[in-house]
Amino acid sequence: MVGIKQGQAGYSENCCTGIQNMPCSWQLAKKDFVLRLGYTDFSVQKFSYSWTISNFGFLLQEIGDAIKSPTFSSGLLSDNDKWCLKILTNGIDEESKDYLSVHLMMLSCPKSPAWARFRFWIISVDGEKINGKICPRFFKCTPKQHWGFKKFIHRDLLLGLESWLFPDNELTVFCEVDLVVQDSLINSGKSTVAGIQVPRYTLEDELGQLWENSLFTDCCLVVAGQEFQAHKAILAARSPVFRAMFEHDMEEKRKNRVEIKDLEPQVFKAMMDFIYTGKAPDLHNMADAVLAAADKYGLERLKVICEDALCRDLCVENAAHTLILADLHSAGQLKTKTLDFLTAHASDVSETSSWKTMMVLHPQLLAEAYSSLASTHSSLLERPPKRLKQS
């Protein structure tokens, strides 16, 4: 036997040589080789959720009761994931009994688990993020489990800053979630070329340029003596009122000229910007006027945008005026929200000048306001009292 010294490749060389020198009477059949490629991309994407809780001062007095937010979805996963936030007003155990506990809970995710990292804040009366708590790492999330901070904020601190952290007895908790999103691409060919970047959708910008630059116009709109060039096809497609003008044998159709007598120029421009681009206009100090224009010209989405702006601007001084406006323009959602606000602040609103005007000019709305107030108080009286725990 011949020994092989360390470092020599004699054994492998002999084996290879032996195979290469063997007489061969067969060959492997040549076949096409197909390479199939796959590419998986993991990215961290962010979504957020804002949760406002009314009558929070009352809930804060309840011992250990859990409050859950409405269900929401990230919109990032291919499946319909569902989440909610949960607050315990007196912590989750003896150690945290003097604290507010805040948690994020996954309710369902068909392709669970998901990996997530989260942050919580309280939104102050000034819109600032206060008392931020940040999770330092990603957690493996599966349905029915929850993650958060059992000592989110001390109850005494929260009560001490009541006018700043939950004014009007409303607490707003803001949650931001980083979610690991997986995208897989499977190809049958041999190419590993990345996908082509599709340009963003710009139709609204291009139509807006037609309006801004008066390109290829075929009609004239006259507002407070000012002439604006426009396009009948776009006006008719967006507004049933304009469509009726140009469809039927009316003066507007014959002359291609429309006199608009009841709108201020800035309100008209806001409406036209929406007609051409679909974008929400700047409604600063004119949401009520734009609401009237949207109602008159059948622009339902613009009407709801105005309702939302007026709802967010509700206060004691303008509540009665807003109710009149909502009723006049059949703004149902705004009317409901305003009646709820009037019910919650009845004694203060009844002292305002707009309330006194409503009493004289719109007595039917006064009756609706009293009916809403009576209904709310009736439901409170019918609610059984909460039994006290005996110590």
Secondary structure by P-SEA (a helix, b strand, c coil): ccccccccaaaaaaaaaaaaacccccccbbbbbbbbbbbbbbbbbbbbbbbbbcaaaaaaaccbbbbbcccccccccccccccbbbbbccccccccccbbbbbccccccccccccccbbbbbbcccccccccccccccccccccccccccccccaaaaaaaccccccccbbbbbbbbbbbbbbbbbbcccccccccccccccaaaaaaaaaaacccccbbbbcccbbbbbbaaaaaaccaaaaaaaacccccccccbbbbccccaaaaaaaaaaacccccccccccaaaaaaaaaaacaaaaaaaaaaaaaaacccccaaaaaaaaaaacaaaaaaaaaaaaaacaaaaaacaaaaaaacccaaaaaaaaaaaaaaaaaaaacccbbbbcc
